[in-house]
Amino acid sequence: MLKKTLNLKGVRTLSNTEQKEIKGGFWGGCQPQLVQCFDDNDCPCGRSCGITVDTPQGPIEFFDVCQFN
């Protein structure tokens, strides 16, 4: 099925960068995934760059990973 779609005139596969730029999702939402980021624009679905994980020893911050739910 995909092969027939790609053979249509004017149809091409989007690169990963293009998919991120349009904030592509999965069935109307976004798939949880670990994505390395340097800026909020690197994160899909309007998420922000940087997460905080609460641990028994205190919070640990990861500045280069996109938030996800």
N, C-alpha and C positions, 0 to 999 in steps of 0.2 A: 504494500500500500504506500509506504513512504517513498519507495523508488519511483512509483508513478507520479506522486506529488512533486518530487524534485525534478522530474522531466517536463513539467509544465513550463510554458514560456514565461519568463520573467520571475520565476520562483527560485529562491535561494535560501540556504540555511543561514540563520543569524549566528554570528560569533558570540562567544561568552560575554565579551565587552558590550556588544549591542544588546544582548539580553538583559544585562545589568542596567544599561542606560534607560531601557523602557520599563524597568522594574517588573519583569515577568514573574508571574506566580504559578501556582499549581492548583487547578480547579477553583479559581477565583480567590485563592489565598496564597500564602508563601510557604514553601517548604522550609522547615528548620534545617539549617546547615551552618557549619563553621566556615566563615569567610574572612580571610585576612584583609585588613583595611588600614589605610593611612589617613582617611578623611571620611566624613559621613556620606559623601557622594559615591564611595566605593561599595556601600552596603545596599543590597536589594530591598525592595518593599518599604522604603522610607525609614529603615532602621538607622540607628546611630552607631558610630564607631566607638568601641570601648565597653567592657562589661566589668562588673564587680561581683565576685563570688564570696559569699559569707562562709567562713570556716570556723571551727572551734578556736583556732588560734587568732582569729581576726579576719577582716576582709582582705581579699587579694584582688588587685586590679590588673586587668589585661587591656592595654590601650590599643592593641592592633587586631582585635577580633570584633566582628559585627554582633550587635545584640540580636537575639531571636527568641521567639516564644514557641 
